[in-house]
Amino acid sequence: MKIVVAQFFTNKISYGKYTKDINQKYCAVNDYIYHCEEDTAKIESFVPDRLTKWYKIKLIQDVIALHNPDYVLYLDADAMICDKDSKIENFIDSAYDLIFAKNYTKDFNFNTSVILIKNNATSNKLLDSWWRMSEVEGGKYKKDTNGDKHCANKLYGNLSSLQLKIKIISNRSFNWHTFNDHSFIFHACGYEYLKNRKLDEMYLLLSPERERILPIDSLELLGVTYLGVNNPEVMHLKTAYADVLEKYKMSANNIALINIDVASLYIWRSYFQNANLIVIGDKLTVSKTISKVQYIPIDVSKEQDTFGLAAAINNVDVIIDCSSRGIIEQQVIFSILFEKLNPGGVYLIEGLETSIKPLSPSIAPLTWSANSLNLKPVIYYSTLEMLKSISKGEVKSEFITAQQKQYITDNVETFNLNQANPSNLVGIIVKKIKL
């Protein structure tokens, strides 16, 4: 059986490339033909007096003429096939010529965003009638948001013979608006108004190449996409990071990232599109090489692993420390890398709330954990206290040399805190610009 999956989108649709990629791969795996029309001039020439969504009718007719398939599965640009193991044949019923899914509201009998259509005379006649139906009532449906849906449903209601040829099935799997593993086709209706967030999220879940970068320049949207809307780090990205990092968004210099996870890597790779990312730490594991990312796989909680770190870092505009393991690595790594930061650069330390009342570090040699059971009854300055002390012309720390303390005092322009909630605190240090 010959089946074509058909879609279209113009250059005004930013999310089409995501659904195209997913649906094209589905077709390749299951031996279907994938047909996508992306010629904006061609599409708009067919619909000069109506909304672009009406082009779906012409597209289906073109696909039938070009491929002569047994069936065409039409999908709107914001619809993607989620279950690669399900077959289109499972939804075919030879007793019917057209198969639609129920509309997600009761305003219409069926939705026209997903259509499974048989290549025969009845279907071709319906397509012609559907196009002409737009002329009724003074042509008001040409520019109506749901105009194509109105007209298709009017045809269905007015022609009893047509009803015998149309099957309306549950939208639960065929055209569902909530993504989950039991949906065959996920239709992200309306999500484009949220700047692709849901489609981006689904693309990342479905794409086998997770290292792909999303062309989003909003840190808040990147955070919501990769971390989830309720993650407290999204508030940091929105309220603090965006302001201080905006000036470096287009930087072609280095950005150093300490002990980040995979989601954070994708956020920063997407945000700093031109920069080289230097990933320091042993926390991150990725299956494939990501463009313009250098890895320094060391354990930042061990002193011996940090030897030579300063020599490996240069020309850095932004440093983000996500280690949050304990006060010693936070303070020592800061003293090492702050000197490598370019003038005017930004140093961010996450997880300051983890060391508000730090106990002494482990006495185990070369190990900097602050959580060992083998502790001395001594209270050291927390990283938060250390940073607050800078503004007073001193650096309170048991782990930084006098020379390093003097350099920090002389070169810190500002220090601010950002608190997403009581248990999530970030320090923001900006380096002075030398005159």
Steps between C-alpha positions, in 0.01 A plus 500: 500500500633842402453769765617861497529719808452862392569834671569860405626817662621842388806693613277671756469177697800448728403159634444319169857371488449309825188313397645443154807336648301269727241403238759452228693258721178313581429455131854381427476233771156379389546521122253783439554794266543836669395808302549850642432820311714790625492733199342809655441671164326194361282454808395864515425511127227240554341688789525872414158580645482260794692373801797276424343199672267462198802385301465155656233419240726585208787317665305175529393531136861562393622200699238275339594624153874464561521172693170323417490343846236276651467734798622843612545588865488878526645669811497868594844655551465473879414129500756225547492122511606398850491123485743375237386139553134565412391464138276724297331186368357444849266797443387407149144371461429389143129578546577872518674748271593764756591469864499796738547527874243649732552866569640584842198725563132434426476786250575266210442135418862449400833674470678563169856516629555128442334323207540148368362501146459225241601574142173454310233699316294567813790653684604714206144628464489584869823698477360709214173558686685591816702766315188648337314498832715794608299722262175461697365780719697762313829313537525580869669168575804580287646718773340333800744326735293180491366562150626178343360303792164679476466419131602135531247450779229682300554262210472206738178634650334583168582185303363182653669292228834646601447398860503139392850548360651682800608332820553706813725334754621591846759773513660326796777349289442641152509873578565546870593832660695364795823320434542157652631161399154375399437763234565415138475861379563791734347826376643798687205720411554859604840438654659719235375796699740395776794532262528127424556396861293183492609401152862556595453281805343222297770529237766445763315199640443342161820586317772234523763773473454679830792733445315703240486866587176697513505846339350675802664811647282522811660349809159462662363300206815289480469427871135403475572282196794307643428512874122523529277790596514429877877472529629778733801556275264643239439793733875566516523493123209742472575747778879505533689320228326667209598850612867435573564264209316687225813695401687172442227316312679549167852461639746291301730456803504216753226420751610275788245266659583306817325172585192566286247235403382417148193726511713799603749428224224519239371824650840667482588351162173642365541839668868562424476400134838647399707425808727208577379313809758358741335234717696430818416202722415133497122529537410527134479204264386537140489243224609724215727796453319832506630777279739749663507328838830417672498255791741506794396182687632561850352448845483856636457363854858371496788739536740295292262511202495878498877532450557664165136607461588869476743433215224330299259794523533834320295773331188426707200734507272299729562232765208304648573273796226240558706270722308564826696224672659699778671817603857406417465431130273804459755732661820349363369469143379860526845617610661311210264597219398853598845614387436342159175690450511781244449857633128566536430127499242324717562221754190313626507260795193283550404309810613757759217384725676165543776655709330760720618312811793296374679250716868438455608297199605140514851438631549246223796620288426664166125477553286812534163358598314696768267210568734236636417327829861556607474866605686736729295722735594816309281751317650642184383803303232403256531599134213740559685665789818509294326683216326747731832585662650621172301824507658580837847487352589157628455139393411266783606152399718226644573363156627798297854641512574856605609586147175365354295688759667825402434438130131426569459810716663719235302361206141433613270771364170380648357205692127424509280214611199351325264274692237299311371349825634450855706201391642629172757778511737629229790743534574738213848653489596752230866574436630853464586646163854632511543853364 
